């Protein structure tokens, strides 16, 4: 999981760093609770995020990303730590309404394909890319990544548009939508704190 430091991540969201960091915390915590996930490797230069994970008892392996390598470099750094004799996946860290069972369902479906991906709710981006044991993981994240992943031959996995695995948060409207659906405790607390401060 590549995660930018909250101070430089999610510029389009325009949210406080506490909210940006909470979104990542909820995504990572959900991945760590998924029964089909053996290891969670987080590549980040956000020391406060790492401390928050430790305080919450979320067991992950951390690869330092300071100075930042960029998304591609961070993904490669995480994959270098992963065991290629096991299935691997890259999950982006902006899914605050992710339920561990949704990730388990996607990983179970991915087990039938050498390489697969899950598009975001809009169908243009990507939230998850997978590869089976012994298969090189191929990814092309960024704008319009879903089309590029199809072109690379990855199998598109079906999941409801309402699934938390497809509800990435890049804009205030997307954050409001997932908040109405239900979000993790870190994001919920951060939003409540921001609303309290704003109302004072």
N, C-alpha and C positions, 0 to 999 in steps of 0.2 A: 504494500500500500504506500504509494508516494503521497506525502502531505506537505504542502508548502507551509512555511511559518505563517501564523495567523496575521501577522502585521503586513504581509505582502500578498496574501491569498485572497481570492474572491473579491476582486476590485469592483465587479459589476453588482455585487450584492450590496455594497455600501453599508455593511453592518459593523458593529463594534468588534474588536478583536476577540472579545470574550465569546461572542456568538459564533464567529467563524471557527474558533477553537472547539467550542462545544459541539458543533456539527461533526467535526472530525472525531471527537471523543466518542460520540454516539455510534458513528459508523464503525470505528475500530472495535468498540465494545460488542457490537452486534456480531461482527465477524468472529471475534474470539469466543462467542457463545455458540456459534454454529457447530453442530455435531460432526459435520463432514470436513471441518477445517482442523488440520493437525498443528500448523504453525502459522502465526501471524507475524510478518516481518514489516515493520513500519520504517520507511525512509523519510527522515525529517530533520530539520535543523531547529525545530521549535522546542526549546528546553521546557517551557511551561506545559506544552502538550505532553511531553514525556513524564513530567512530574505529576500531571493530572491523571495519567494512566496508572502510574504507580500508586498514587493515593487512593484510587478507586479499585485497586487490586486486579486490574486488567493485565493479564500475562501476555506480553508481546516481546519480540526481539526488535531492537532498535538499531538501525544503521544511520550514523550521523550524516547529515546532508548540509553541512556548513563548511565551506561556502556552498550555496545551492548549485546542483548539477543541472537544473532544469528537469522537466518532466521525463524526457527520454532517458537522461542520465540517472535519475532517481529510480526509474523502473529497472534499468539494467543493474544498478547497484543491489536492488532487492533480489533480482533473479540470480545474481552471482552468489548470493547467500543461500538460495533455495537448492534443494536436492533434485537434480533432473531425473533421478530414478523414481520420483513420485510425481503425481499430477500437480500442476502449478496454476496459479491464477493471479491476475492483477485486478484489484478492486480499487476504484477511486474513492477518496475519503470525504465525499460530500453528499451522503445519503442518510440524513438524520432520522428518517422514518423506517429505516431498514429493520426488518424482523429477521432474526437468525434462521427461521424456518424458510423464509423466502430465498435466502442464500443457499440453504441446504437443497432446496428443490432445484435451483439452477445448477448446482454442482452435480447433482444426481443426473440431471438431463445431459450435462456436458460430458459425463462419463461415457456416453455412447458415440462421441465424436472426437477425432484427433485434436481439432481446434474448434473453439466456439466462442460466441460473444453474446452479450445481452445489450440491446440498444436502450437508450433512455426513452422517456415517455413520448418525446417529440419524434423519435425514430431517426434522428440525425446523429446524435452523439452515442457514446458507449460508456457503460458503467463497469462492465466486467468482461475480461478476456481470459480464456482458459486453454490449457494444453494438457494432453495425457502424458503419462510417464514415458520418458524417452523421446518425446516429440518437442521440437523447438517451439517455444512460445513466440508467436508473432503478434505484434501490436502496432497500431498506428493511431494513437490517441490525438485529440485536437479537434478543430472544427470539422464537421461533417465526417467524423471518424467511422460512423456505421457503414457508410458506403465504401470506405477504404477497406474495412474489415471484410465486407462481402467480397470485394475484388481480390483480397488475399486468399479467399477460399474458406474463411471461417464460417461455420454453421451458425445461423442466427437462431437463438433460443427463444421460444415463445414464453412470455410472462405477461400477466395482465398489466395494462397501462397504469393501474392503481398500485401496483406492487412497489413497495419501498425500494426495491432494487433498481427500479427505473426512475425514481423520483429524485434526481439530483437537484441541487440547489445552487443556482447561479445568480438569480435575480430576486428582488423583494417579493414579486408575485409568486414565484415558486416557493419561497419560504412560507408565505401566508397559506399557500395551498397545502403544503405538507403539515403545517401546524394544525390546520383544520382536520386533517386526516388522522393525526396522531404522531408524535415525535418522541425521541428518546429523552431520558431524564436530564441529560446535560443541556441539551438545547432548550428544553422546556424551562429549566431553571434560569438559563441565561436570558431568555426572552422575558420571563417574569421579572427578573432583576432590572432589565433595561426599561421595561414598562413602568416599574416602580420609580426608577430614577427620573424617567421622563415626566412622570406625573407629579413630581414634587415641585 
